[in-house]
Amino acid sequence: MVLLYFIAAFAVVVPAVAGPLLASGPGRRLAHGRLATRTRESVAALVAILGRPVTALVFLLFWAAATVAVFWPVGLLAHRLENVVDWPVLLWVTDRRSPGFEDFNWWYTTLGDRDPLKIVVVVAAVFFAACWRRRFWIPLVAILVSFPLEQYVQAILAAMVNRGHPPTGLGSYPSGGIARVVMTFGAIALFTALTWRMRRRWHVLLGTVVLILATYEGYSRIYTQKHWLTDVISGLLFGPALFLGYALAVGVLAGRYPRPAPPAAGSPAAGTSAPAGAAAPGRLPGAEPEPAAGAAPATGPAVPASAS
């Protein structure tokens, strides 16, 4: 019983420490790596040809298909590990649960259920639509899309793997509760970063909070025996992977991705540009007017650490 408490604390402390470390190390290297550079170049070319809305949609569909292609074999592997890993963990947890702590985990695990998150998604979409004023349709569409995107991609994977569920619950592969937490609260964190000017440390904090919420959601799903352990581990990988593509597609749609090339020293643009980080007076960053066709956006994407 004491070990389960220790693991619960571990599920909070580890993402709280790992979030900033990932953002400052691998996250920066990934953002400036060769793959990221080629992705930016490809997306910029598509934007010039198709425009931002169509490019965002094409990129999102491509990323969803790629996510399915990657996590399908992972699901087959998880199915093979069911007798070796999942059943022993299920029986071990069954013998060590305590009534009081179980009540808390049953309460917390509802955070990843569909019905409460539907309300959160609608409220967030309406709130950010009001904040973005004339470009209200961007957060309205993007935040509302995050819910069915996760649901249908997860449903496709569950049908392809078809591994069943624990006898004590109905959870399937990968954990949809974890992925919904990442997508819903990740979308809120993303639009918070896009709407208000904040230092990078606040972006990292937002991403870390989402990571903590998702990790403890995974622990609660195991404690309440709604999921196999391998479903939870897969969900902790699947949710952020899907969100990364979603965040980049939102950046494309909002005109914040790809990052514009800095003006050359001594050029007219360099002499008249505003200081880095300066916002237009009386205007939210998210409410800036659409850039002219083919023109580079004014600022780069502000994506929280969970999408790094």
Backbone bond lengths (Angstrom), bond angles and torsions (degrees), N, CA, C in turn:
res aa  C-N    CA-C-N  psi(-1)  N-CA   C-N-CA  omega(-1)  CA-C   N-CA-C  phi
1 M - - - 1.460 - - 1.534 110.81 -
2 V 1.333 116.13 -44.61 1.469 120.32 179.58 1.524 110.28 -61.64
3 L 1.325 117.32 -37.02 1.461 120.56 -179.43 1.526 111.16 -64.29
4 L 1.336 117.59 -34.20 1.456 120.19 177.47 1.524 111.04 -66.10
5 Y 1.331 117.65 -36.30 1.459 120.80 175.05 1.530 110.41 -64.58
6 F 1.320 115.31 -41.25 1.461 119.92 179.81 1.524 110.26 -63.31
7 I 1.323 116.95 -42.57 1.465 120.10 179.37 1.525 110.44 -65.31
8 A 1.346 117.40 -35.72 1.467 120.59 177.31 1.529 110.64 -61.92
9 A 1.345 116.48 -44.82 1.462 119.88 177.08 1.526 110.49 -63.47
10 F 1.323 115.64 -39.18 1.463 121.92 178.35 1.530 110.33 -59.75
11 A 1.359 117.07 -37.78 1.461 121.71 -178.79 1.520 112.46 -68.94
12 V 1.326 117.39 -15.54 1.464 121.48 176.49 1.525 111.05 -98.32
13 V 1.326 116.51 -44.59 1.463 120.70 -174.82 1.527 111.32 -69.13
14 V 1.316 117.22 -43.16 1.475 119.85 -176.01 1.527 112.15 -60.03
15 P 1.347 120.15 -51.58 1.473 117.53 178.17 1.521 113.14 -66.43
16 A 1.355 117.30 -29.39 1.466 119.37 177.92 1.523 111.35 -64.42
17 V 1.326 116.91 -33.29 1.467 121.17 178.24 1.528 110.54 -86.73
18 A 1.336 116.27 -40.17 1.462 120.24 -175.09 1.524 112.53 -70.15
19 G 1.341 117.89 -32.78 1.461 120.24 -178.36 1.513 112.99 -56.47
20 P 1.339 119.17 -57.34 1.474 119.48 178.46 1.527 113.26 -62.67
21 L 1.342 117.06 -36.18 1.462 119.27 179.75 1.527 111.51 -65.06
22 L 1.320 116.80 -42.57 1.458 120.61 179.00 1.525 111.02 -65.66
23 A 1.333 116.19 -37.59 1.465 119.62 -178.83 1.521 111.96 -69.28
24 S 1.332 116.93 -36.05 1.462 119.96 -176.44 1.516 113.04 -85.58
25 G 1.331 118.55 -22.16 1.448 121.53 -177.90 1.521 112.57 -107.23
26 P 1.351 116.92 -90.47 1.469 120.05 -177.95 1.522 113.54 -58.34
27 G 1.333 116.83 -34.35 1.459 119.15 -179.22 1.513 112.50 -62.02
28 R 1.324 116.97 -44.26 1.469 120.54 178.24 1.530 111.49 -66.13
29 R 1.341 115.81 -42.97 1.468 118.47 -179.74 1.516 111.19 -64.50
30 L 1.334 116.86 -39.07 1.461 120.34 178.67 1.521 111.02 -65.09
31 A 1.333 116.62 -40.83 1.466 120.53 -177.59 1.526 111.75 -66.95
32 H 1.327 117.66 -25.86 1.468 121.01 -178.20 1.530 112.66 -110.00
33 G 1.320 117.06 10.77 1.457 121.24 -178.05 1.524 112.80 -80.38
34 R 1.318 114.97 176.18 1.466 120.92 -176.71 1.529 111.16 -65.78
35 L 1.342 117.61 -41.18 1.461 120.27 -179.73 1.520 110.63 -62.56
36 A 1.339 116.81 -42.85 1.465 120.17 179.29 1.521 110.96 -64.17
37 T 1.323 116.65 -38.51 1.463 120.37 179.13 1.517 111.25 -64.28
38 R 1.324 116.94 -44.84 1.467 120.38 179.46 1.526 111.01 -66.42
39 T 1.331 116.75 -36.24 1.464 119.83 177.82 1.515 110.66 -63.74
40 R 1.341 116.71 -44.23 1.465 120.14 178.28 1.523 111.18 -61.03
41 E 1.325 116.83 -43.04 1.456 119.99 -179.98 1.527 111.45 -63.55
42 S 1.333 116.81 -41.94 1.463 120.55 179.93 1.521 111.39 -66.19
43 V 1.328 116.01 -42.95 1.461 119.87 179.94 1.528 110.46 -65.75
44 A 1.330 116.76 -40.51 1.463 120.11 178.86 1.531 110.84 -61.48
45 A 1.329 116.86 -39.43 1.461 120.30 178.10 1.525 111.02 -65.47
46 L 1.335 116.67 -41.10 1.466 120.01 178.23 1.523 111.38 -65.57
47 V 1.329 116.73 -38.97 1.465 120.26 178.78 1.525 110.02 -61.32
48 A 1.332 116.64 -41.78 1.460 120.23 -179.82 1.530 111.75 -64.52
49 I 1.339 116.61 -30.08 1.468 119.97 -176.99 1.529 111.86 -91.42
50 L 1.333 116.71 -46.31 1.465 121.52 -170.78 1.527 113.80 -101.38
51 G 1.333 117.23 -19.07 1.455 119.42 -172.50 1.525 110.38 89.90
52 R 1.306 116.38 164.26 1.469 120.49 -173.65 1.535 113.97 -69.57
53 P 1.324 121.36 -47.12 1.468 119.03 -178.16 1.528 113.90 -59.22
54 V 1.333 116.72 -45.59 1.468 120.08 -179.15 1.529 110.44 -67.86
55 T 1.331 116.60 -40.72 1.469 119.80 178.44 1.518 110.73 -62.15
56 A 1.321 117.75 -42.69 1.461 120.87 178.90 1.519 110.85 -60.61
57 L 1.327 117.64 -43.10 1.460 121.27 179.85 1.525 111.31 -66.17
58 V 1.336 117.04 -45.32 1.468 120.78 179.82 1.521 110.13 -61.90
59 F 1.326 117.04 -44.29 1.463 120.69 -179.59 1.521 110.81 -63.43
60 L 1.335 117.64 -41.73 1.462 120.94 -179.17 1.526 111.32 -64.36
61 L 1.328 117.37 -42.95 1.465 120.47 178.59 1.525 111.27 -65.53
62 F 1.338 115.85 -41.40 1.460 119.43 177.25 1.523 110.73 -61.19
63 W 1.327 117.39 -44.79 1.464 121.00 -178.74 1.530 111.07 -64.77
64 A 1.326 116.72 -39.60 1.466 119.65 178.47 1.527 110.65 -62.62
65 A 1.335 116.94 -42.53 1.464 120.41 178.39 1.530 110.96 -64.96
66 A 1.325 116.91 -40.99 1.463 120.59 178.65 1.522 110.99 -64.85
67 T 1.329 116.94 -37.90 1.464 120.70 178.01 1.518 111.03 -63.21
68 V 1.317 117.03 -42.31 1.464 120.84 176.92 1.527 110.11 -62.20
69 A 1.331 116.85 -43.69 1.466 120.69 -178.99 1.522 112.12 -61.61
70 V 1.339 117.29 -35.26 1.463 121.21 -178.97 1.525 111.41 -77.06
71 F 1.332 117.23 -43.67 1.462 120.08 -172.24 1.520 114.03 -88.38
72 W 1.309 117.74 -6.04 1.474 119.64 173.46 1.537 110.71 -65.13
73 P 1.340 119.61 -54.62 1.474 118.36 177.35 1.526 112.66 -63.75
74 V 1.330 118.07 -30.74 1.467 119.82 176.01 1.522 109.91 -62.28
75 G 1.315 116.51 -39.53 1.465 120.30 177.58 1.520 112.64 -65.83
76 L 1.313 116.86 -38.68 1.462 119.94 177.05 1.532 110.72 -63.48
77 L 1.327 116.25 -38.82 1.459 120.25 176.39 1.528 110.72 -65.05
78 A 1.335 116.75 -42.79 1.466 120.32 178.85 1.529 110.88 -60.69
79 H 1.318 116.80 -38.06 1.460 120.70 178.74 1.529 110.95 -63.66
80 R 1.317 116.24 -38.99 1.463 120.26 179.00 1.532 111.98 -67.31
81 L 1.325 116.53 -27.06 1.462 120.86 -178.71 1.525 113.37 -87.98
82 E 1.303 117.34 3.43 1.468 120.22 -174.39 1.524 112.30 -58.15
83 N 1.314 118.18 -49.29 1.471 120.41 -178.20 1.521 112.69 -72.96
84 V 1.327 116.14 -28.39 1.462 120.34 -176.14 1.527 111.91 -83.64
85 V 1.341 116.61 -37.60 1.463 121.14 -173.34 1.526 112.33 -112.49
86 D 1.317 116.70 -52.51 1.459 120.34 -168.43 1.525 113.65 -69.26
87 W 1.311 117.62 -46.59 1.463 119.82 -179.30 1.524 112.55 -63.92
88 P 1.328 119.90 -45.50 1.474 118.51 176.43 1.527 113.33 -58.74
89 V 1.345 117.74 -40.52 1.472 120.51 179.31 1.518 110.30 -66.56
90 L 1.319 117.72 -42.40 1.466 121.40 179.25 1.524 111.26 -59.21
91 L 1.326 117.04 -46.80 1.463 120.87 -179.59 1.521 111.67 -68.25
92 W 1.331 117.07 -35.96 1.463 121.02 179.39 1.530 110.85 -65.23
93 V 1.344 116.65 -43.30 1.467 120.61 178.63 1.518 110.56 -66.93
94 T 1.326 117.57 -38.29 1.462 121.38 -179.15 1.522 111.68 -57.66
95 D 1.298 117.58 -38.52 1.466 121.80 -176.83 1.521 113.32 -79.29
96 R 1.331 119.08 -7.87 1.461 120.11 -170.67 1.531 114.23 -125.67
97 R 1.295 118.99 5.67 1.462 120.42 -179.45 1.525 111.12 -74.63
98 S 1.342 115.69 148.78 1.466 121.21 176.00 1.523 108.58 -118.35
99 P 1.341 118.56 144.09 1.473 121.09 -173.86 1.528 113.94 -57.69
100 G 1.349 117.36 -46.02 1.461 119.30 -177.26 1.512 112.89 -63.69
101 F 1.326 117.35 -47.26 1.457 121.52 -179.55 1.524 110.65 -68.88
102 E 1.329 116.57 -30.89 1.461 120.05 177.50 1.523 110.64 -65.42
103 D 1.340 117.15 -39.85 1.468 120.18 177.68 1.526 111.02 -60.12
104 F 1.352 115.88 -42.58 1.457 119.14 179.24 1.522 110.87 -62.29
105 N 1.319 117.75 -43.52 1.458 120.63 -178.19 1.519 112.29 -69.94
106 W 1.322 117.42 -32.78 1.464 119.45 174.72 1.530 110.02 -65.90
107 W 1.342 116.08 -35.73 1.466 119.22 177.28 1.521 110.35 -69.13
108 Y 1.331 117.90 -45.70 1.464 120.83 -175.79 1.521 111.59 -67.95
109 T 1.323 117.53 -37.60 1.462 119.40 -173.22 1.518 112.41 -66.27
110 T 1.353 117.91 -17.55 1.468 119.90 175.79 1.525 111.99 -67.03
111 L 1.339 117.26 -13.78 1.460 120.63 176.55 1.521 111.38 -57.14
112 G 1.337 117.13 -31.14 1.455 120.48 -178.76 1.512 114.12 -95.47
113 D 1.328 118.26 4.90 1.465 120.71 179.37 1.527 110.98 -74.56
114 R 1.310 115.84 156.12 1.463 120.35 -174.32 1.529 113.21 -67.09
115 D 1.326 117.48 -46.89 1.466 120.04 -171.40 1.529 113.29 -61.20
116 P 1.350 120.21 -50.53 1.474 117.63 178.16 1.518 113.36 -64.52
117 L 1.337 117.43 -34.17 1.460 119.13 -178.98 1.528 112.20 -72.57
118 K 1.321 117.71 -26.24 1.468 119.42 173.82 1.522 110.45 -60.82
119 I 1.327 116.26 -41.02 1.461 120.59 179.26 1.532 110.08 -66.45
120 V 1.338 116.05 -43.50 1.467 120.39 179.65 1.527 110.23 -60.60
121 V 1.318 117.56 -43.27 1.462 121.68 -178.55 1.528 110.87 -62.99
122 V 1.315 117.50 -45.33 1.468 120.89 -178.33 1.526 110.75 -65.44
123 V 1.338 116.69 -45.17 1.468 120.18 179.80 1.533 110.65 -62.46
124 A 1.333 117.12 -43.60 1.467 120.47 179.88 1.524 111.02 -64.18
125 A 1.332 117.03 -41.28 1.469 120.33 -179.68 1.525 110.95 -62.41
126 V 1.319 116.87 -43.79 1.468 120.44 -179.72 1.534 110.59 -67.69
127 F 1.336 117.12 -41.72 1.466 120.82 -178.94 1.523 111.46 -61.66
128 F 1.342 117.11 -50.23 1.460 119.22 -177.62 1.527 111.57 -71.95
129 A 1.329 117.64 -28.29 1.463 119.60 174.69 1.527 110.11 -61.89
130 A 1.333 116.54 -39.73 1.467 120.28 177.32 1.525 111.10 -66.71
131 C 1.325 116.86 -36.19 1.473 120.42 179.91 1.525 112.00 -69.31
132 W 1.337 117.32 -33.06 1.466 120.27 -175.02 1.527 113.26 -86.20
133 R 1.329 118.10 -4.60 1.456 123.09 172.89 1.526 112.89 56.50
134 R 1.356 117.06 -115.37 1.466 118.62 -173.52 1.525 112.88 -66.36
135 R 1.317 117.90 -22.30 1.474 120.55 177.53 1.531 110.26 -101.08
136 F 1.314 115.66 33.98 1.468 122.02 -175.93 1.517 112.74 -58.21
137 W 1.322 116.77 -28.39 1.461 119.81 -173.94 1.525 112.34 -67.77
138 I 1.335 117.96 -23.43 1.464 119.60 -177.73 1.526 111.56 -66.70
139 P 1.350 120.35 -56.85 1.469 118.04 176.52 1.518 112.88 -66.96
140 L 1.323 116.81 -32.20 1.463 119.17 -179.51 1.524 110.90 -60.81
141 V 1.325 116.41 -48.49 1.466 121.06 -179.88 1.524 111.10 -72.10
142 A 1.332 116.50 -47.13 1.467 120.31 -172.61 1.519 112.15 -65.12
143 I 1.326 118.27 -44.08 1.467 120.21 -178.17 1.527 110.43 -70.31
144 L 1.326 117.16 -40.08 1.471 119.31 178.27 1.534 111.50 -65.06
145 V 1.335 117.03 -33.40 1.468 120.56 -179.33 1.529 111.51 -70.00
146 S 1.331 118.10 -26.72 1.468 120.59 -175.52 1.517 112.40 -59.08
147 F 1.322 117.53 -34.01 1.471 120.25 -177.12 1.535 112.32 -71.30
148 P 1.343 119.19 -56.88 1.475 117.71 178.19 1.518 113.83 -64.51
149 L 1.338 117.52 -28.08 1.466 119.50 177.07 1.517 110.22 -58.78
150 E 1.329 116.89 -51.99 1.465 120.14 179.17 1.514 110.94 -63.11
151 Q 1.321 116.60 -44.01 1.468 119.92 -174.87 1.521 112.00 -60.75
152 Y 1.329 116.89 -46.41 1.463 119.01 -174.49 1.524 112.46 -78.20
153 V 1.333 117.66 -35.05 1.462 118.57 176.28 1.531 109.74 -65.81
154 Q 1.332 117.11 -42.32 1.465 120.40 177.71 1.527 111.21 -64.99
155 A 1.338 117.19 -38.53 1.463 120.71 179.18 1.533 111.16 -65.59
156 I 1.336 117.26 -38.07 1.469 120.33 177.40 1.527 110.29 -62.92
157 L 1.334 116.63 -44.68 1.463 120.27 178.86 1.528 111.28 -63.88
158 A 1.338 116.50 -42.53 1.468 119.75 179.99 1.523 111.26 -61.47
159 A 1.337 116.61 -39.29 1.465 119.91 179.10 1.522 111.88 -70.76
160 M 1.320 117.52 -36.46 1.459 120.75 -179.09 1.521 111.51 -70.42
161 V 1.335 116.82 -39.83 1.465 120.06 -179.16 1.519 110.72 -81.49
162 N 1.347 116.77 -44.52 1.469 122.45 175.14 1.522 111.68 51.45
163 R 1.329 116.89 54.98 1.459 120.66 -176.14 1.521 113.43 -94.17
164 G 1.322 118.64 -4.16 1.456 119.56 -177.53 1.516 111.54 82.14
165 H 1.324 116.32 -167.18 1.467 121.42 -175.80 1.528 109.17 -142.55
166 P 1.326 116.78 165.92 1.466 119.11 178.20 1.529 110.72 -63.03
167 P 1.326 117.84 153.75 1.469 119.81 178.37 1.521 112.52 -66.81
168 T 1.327 117.61 -15.66 1.462 122.21 -178.39 1.523 112.76 -96.85
169 G 1.327 118.87 -1.59 1.460 121.63 -177.67 1.511 110.85 -158.81
170 L 1.330 115.82 179.80 1.462 121.47 -177.74 1.525 112.13 -117.00
171 G 1.340 117.21 14.23 1.457 120.17 -178.05 1.516 112.29 -68.64
172 S 1.328 116.58 138.16 1.459 122.09 -179.14 1.520 109.89 -115.74
173 Y 1.324 115.63 176.33 1.467 121.75 179.91 1.520 109.71 -87.07
174 P 1.353 118.36 140.41 1.464 126.56 -21.44 1.520 109.41 -78.80
175 S 1.321 118.30 173.92 1.457 120.45 -177.05 1.524 110.75 -62.15
176 G 1.338 115.57 111.48 1.450 119.66 178.56 1.514 112.74 -70.74
177 G 1.349 117.17 -30.68 1.455 119.90 179.38 1.516 111.91 -60.52
178 I 1.329 116.58 -44.46 1.467 120.50 178.61 1.521 110.31 -64.75
179 A 1.323 116.92 -46.81 1.466 120.34 -178.14 1.518 111.32 -62.99
180 R 1.342 117.57 -37.09 1.466 119.94 178.19 1.528 111.24 -65.96
181 V 1.326 116.98 -39.42 1.465 120.01 176.84 1.524 110.24 -61.12
182 V 1.338 116.67 -45.50 1.469 120.52 -179.79 1.523 110.83 -63.00
183 M 1.333 117.48 -47.05 1.454 120.65 -176.27 1.523 111.71 -68.42
184 T 1.329 117.73 -44.06 1.468 120.60 -175.57 1.521 111.67 -70.42
185 F 1.332 116.58 -55.03 1.459 119.09 -177.89 1.527 111.39 -75.95
186 G 1.340 116.55 -25.20 1.455 119.31 172.70 1.519 111.26 -66.23
187 A 1.344 117.37 -40.24 1.467 120.57 177.64 1.523 110.74 -64.00
188 I 1.335 116.96 -39.60 1.466 120.28 177.74 1.529 110.33 -64.31
189 A 1.336 116.56 -44.35 1.467 120.17 178.19 1.530 110.81 -62.93
190 L 1.331 116.80 -40.96 1.464 121.21 -179.75 1.524 111.18 -61.13
191 F 1.337 116.90 -48.06 1.459 118.92 -178.00 1.526 112.19 -73.88
192 T 1.318 117.34 -24.44 1.462 119.29 171.21 1.522 109.95 -63.12
193 A 1.337 115.90 -43.89 1.466 120.64 179.51 1.523 111.81 -68.83
194 L 1.331 117.98 -32.73 1.458 121.02 -179.91 1.525 112.47 -78.41
195 T 1.316 117.01 -25.58 1.461 120.82 -173.98 1.514 113.02 -86.91
196 W 1.345 116.63 -39.07 1.457 120.25 -177.57 1.531 110.42 -119.46
197 R 1.311 115.20 141.88 1.457 120.42 177.44 1.524 109.24 -71.15
198 M 1.313 116.37 123.61 1.454 121.31 179.78 1.520 108.98 -140.60
199 R 1.307 115.01 153.30 1.458 119.43 174.44 1.525 110.06 -69.46
200 R 1.330 115.19 160.75 1.460 119.70 -176.65 1.516 112.55 -61.12
201 R 1.329 117.42 -30.99 1.468 119.23 -179.30 1.526 111.52 -61.89
202 W 1.343 116.57 -30.27 1.461 119.32 177.60 1.524 110.80 -74.49
203 H 1.324 117.34 -33.92 1.460 119.82 174.05 1.529 110.14 -62.17
204 V 1.329 115.80 -43.38 1.454 120.80 178.81 1.531 110.37 -62.55
205 L 1.331 116.62 -41.83 1.463 120.45 179.10 1.521 111.22 -62.39
206 L 1.325 117.54 -43.50 1.461 120.81 178.83 1.523 111.09 -60.69
207 G 1.328 116.05 -46.09 1.460 119.46 179.37 1.512 112.21 -64.23
208 T 1.339 117.15 -36.96 1.461 120.85 -179.85 1.529 110.89 -67.31
209 V 1.320 117.14 -39.64 1.473 120.42 177.58 1.526 110.38 -61.23
210 V 1.333 117.14 -43.69 1.470 120.21 177.77 1.526 110.51 -61.77
211 L 1.331 116.55 -40.62 1.465 120.61 179.54 1.528 111.32 -63.98
212 I 1.331 117.62 -40.76 1.465 120.84 178.08 1.530 110.54 -64.18
213 L 1.334 116.41 -45.64 1.470 120.03 179.14 1.528 111.04 -57.96
214 A 1.329 116.39 -43.00 1.461 120.25 -177.70 1.525 111.88 -70.43
215 T 1.334 117.13 -40.45 1.462 120.17 -178.09 1.522 111.36 -66.30
216 Y 1.334 116.67 -43.66 1.466 117.06 178.78 1.528 111.12 -71.45
217 E 1.320 117.32 -28.41 1.470 119.13 172.43 1.523 110.00 -59.72
218 G 1.335 116.83 -39.76 1.460 119.85 176.74 1.510 111.89 -63.79
219 Y 1.336 116.71 -42.79 1.474 119.52 177.76 1.525 110.72 -61.07
220 S 1.333 117.28 -43.86 1.465 119.81 -178.12 1.527 111.45 -65.63
221 R 1.321 117.50 -31.66 1.472 120.08 178.19 1.531 111.14 -68.95
222 I 1.331 115.81 -32.79 1.466 118.60 176.25 1.524 109.96 -75.12
223 Y 1.327 117.08 -42.88 1.469 120.63 -177.17 1.529 111.03 -63.02
224 T 1.324 117.37 -41.17 1.460 121.08 178.78 1.520 111.94 -83.12
225 Q 1.330 116.84 -0.82 1.460 124.18 175.21 1.529 112.84 61.43
226 K 1.328 115.27 36.96 1.459 120.63 176.41 1.526 111.36 -87.36
227 H 1.349 116.61 -18.75 1.463 121.22 -176.37 1.523 110.31 -138.98
228 W 1.335 114.98 153.58 1.450 120.53 165.93 1.532 109.13 -69.48
229 L 1.322 115.85 156.45 1.463 120.31 177.15 1.525 111.17 -59.45
230 T 1.324 117.92 -42.17 1.466 120.32 -178.43 1.528 111.54 -68.23
231 D 1.340 118.45 -27.81 1.466 120.34 172.97 1.522 110.43 -63.42
232 V 1.332 116.07 -41.03 1.460 121.36 -177.34 1.524 110.65 -69.04
233 I 1.329 116.32 -46.33 1.474 119.20 178.95 1.526 110.27 -60.59
234 S 1.326 116.19 -42.48 1.465 120.01 178.82 1.522 110.79 -64.56
235 G 1.343 117.68 -38.72 1.459 120.93 178.35 1.515 112.50 -63.90
236 L 1.340 116.77 -36.18 1.462 120.58 178.58 1.528 112.07 -68.82
237 L 1.313 117.37 -19.44 1.469 121.50 174.37 1.526 111.20 -94.41
238 F 1.315 115.82 -41.29 1.470 121.71 -176.77 1.530 111.86 -65.49
239 G 1.345 117.60 -44.86 1.459 120.67 -177.79 1.524 113.13 -59.25
240 P 1.342 118.93 -54.99 1.470 119.29 177.92 1.528 113.57 -62.44
241 A 1.340 117.14 -35.12 1.470 119.39 179.43 1.526 110.68 -63.16
242 L 1.329 116.95 -45.28 1.460 120.12 179.06 1.530 110.76 -67.09
243 F 1.323 116.22 -38.56 1.460 119.49 -179.01 1.525 112.18 -65.74
244 L 1.318 117.67 -34.70 1.458 120.37 179.50 1.521 110.69 -57.20
245 G 1.334 117.37 -48.20 1.465 120.02 177.89 1.511 112.22 -64.65
246 Y 1.336 116.22 -38.53 1.468 120.67 177.86 1.529 110.41 -61.76
247 A 1.344 117.31 -44.32 1.460 121.29 -178.65 1.527 111.16 -63.55
248 L 1.326 117.42 -41.07 1.462 120.14 178.49 1.529 110.82 -66.30
249 A 1.343 117.21 -39.34 1.463 120.27 178.13 1.529 110.70 -64.05
250 V 1.334 117.02 -39.76 1.470 120.14 176.58 1.524 110.22 -63.89
251 G 1.336 117.22 -40.42 1.453 120.51 177.27 1.519 111.94 -60.35
252 V 1.325 116.71 -40.21 1.468 121.01 176.52 1.523 109.97 -63.10
253 L 1.323 116.68 -48.37 1.459 121.44 -177.09 1.524 111.58 -61.95
254 A 1.321 116.45 -39.18 1.465 120.96 -177.17 1.519 113.54 -83.16
255 G 1.341 117.75 -3.01 1.454 120.41 -179.67 1.512 114.00 79.05
256 R 1.335 116.82 21.64 1.465 121.13 -177.92 1.521 112.77 -109.60
257 Y 1.330 117.66 1.31 1.459 122.15 178.89 1.519 107.45 -147.04
258 P 1.317 120.02 138.01 1.463 129.24 1.56 1.532 111.78 -71.68
259 R 1.336 115.39 163.44 1.453 120.37 176.63 1.529 109.45 -65.70
260 P 1.326 117.39 138.65 1.468 118.92 176.98 1.521 110.97 -73.43
261 A 1.312 116.70 148.86 1.468 120.54 175.32 1.522 108.80 -71.34
262 P 1.349 118.23 137.10 1.465 119.81 179.25 1.522 110.64 -64.80
263 P 1.345 118.14 144.19 1.468 119.85 -179.78 1.515 111.29 -65.57
264 A 1.325 115.68 147.84 1.464 120.56 -179.46 1.527 109.88 -66.99
265 A 1.326 115.61 146.52 1.471 120.50 -179.97 1.516 110.15 -61.35
266 G 1.324 115.90 132.40 1.450 120.59 177.92 1.514 114.17 87.41
267 S 1.336 118.03 -4.77 1.451 120.39 178.58 1.521 110.07 -77.30
268 P 1.338 118.66 159.31 1.458 120.26 178.84 1.519 112.18 -58.11
269 A 1.356 116.79 -37.89 1.466 120.01 -179.52 1.506 110.47 -64.05
270 A 1.360 115.68 -38.59 1.455 118.38 -178.97 1.513 110.97 -67.23
271 G 1.316 117.51 -32.61 1.450 120.00 -177.50 1.511 113.19 -77.35
272 T 1.336 117.38 -19.65 1.461 119.82 -176.05 1.508 113.35 -112.57
273 S 1.310 118.38 -1.70 1.467 120.39 -176.21 1.514 109.75 -72.16
274 A 1.343 114.75 153.28 1.462 120.83 178.76 1.505 109.10 -76.41
275 P 1.335 118.58 158.51 1.458 121.02 177.25 1.516 111.07 -59.95
276 A 1.364 115.24 151.30 1.466 119.87 -178.83 1.519 109.20 -59.68
277 G 1.348 114.99 133.44 1.450 120.43 176.66 1.507 113.48 86.01
278 A 1.352 118.85 -4.17 1.454 119.91 -178.71 1.506 110.27 -78.63
279 A 1.316 116.80 139.99 1.460 121.80 179.21 1.521 109.12 -107.51
280 A 1.320 115.55 150.73 1.454 119.57 176.75 1.511 109.02 -63.68
281 P 1.336 118.62 137.28 1.455 120.53 -176.47 1.515 111.45 -62.97
282 G 1.348 114.61 135.14 1.454 120.04 175.61 1.504 113.89 72.18
283 R 1.319 118.70 18.63 1.469 119.90 -176.71 1.514 109.42 -140.49
284 L 1.326 116.01 132.21 1.453 120.35 177.14 1.520 109.71 -73.28
285 P 1.345 118.15 149.41 1.468 119.87 177.90 1.510 111.99 -56.42
286 G 1.313 117.14 -40.43 1.460 120.01 -178.42 1.503 113.22 -71.43
287 A 1.344 117.40 -16.60 1.454 120.25 -176.02 1.517 112.36 -98.84
288 E 1.318 117.55 12.73 1.446 119.94 178.38 1.516 110.26 -65.51
289 P 1.335 119.17 145.81 1.466 120.88 -178.49 1.512 111.26 -66.03
290 E 1.308 115.97 158.09 1.463 122.01 178.71 1.526 109.66 -60.51
291 P 1.343 117.73 136.62 1.464 118.87 174.27 1.511 110.99 -69.01
292 A 1.314 117.06 154.88 1.457 120.69 177.88 1.510 109.92 -63.02
293 A 1.334 115.78 155.18 1.462 120.65 -177.62 1.515 110.32 -57.67
294 G 1.346 115.40 126.91 1.447 121.01 178.57 1.505 114.21 83.53
295 A 1.361 117.95 -5.79 1.464 119.65 -179.09 1.502 110.41 -86.59
296 A 1.337 117.46 151.82 1.456 121.42 179.35 1.508 109.10 -76.90
297 P 1.355 119.76 140.86 1.449 122.27 178.01 1.519 110.70 -65.80
298 A 1.344 113.98 161.64 1.459 118.92 -173.91 1.502 113.01 -74.22
299 T 1.325 117.97 -29.48 1.462 121.19 -176.85 1.498 109.89 -137.57
300 G 1.316 115.68 161.22 1.456 120.90 176.81 1.503 111.12 -82.38
301 P 1.318 117.54 173.57 1.448 120.73 -177.45 1.518 111.42 -71.54
302 A 1.298 115.08 140.00 1.463 119.50 174.27 1.502 107.11 -106.87
303 V 1.304 118.00 91.21 1.449 123.08 -174.66 1.512 108.57 -106.90
304 P 1.354 119.59 131.01 1.446 120.34 -179.01 1.502 111.89 -65.28
305 A 1.337 116.34 166.26 1.463 121.56 -171.77 1.500 112.71 -61.53
306 S 1.336 118.33 -27.13 1.460 119.18 -178.52 1.490 112.68 -66.88
307 A 1.340 116.96 -17.80 1.443 119.69 177.46 1.491 112.97 -97.28
308 S 1.326 116.94 3.60 1.464 120.33 -178.10 1.498 111.02 -83.39
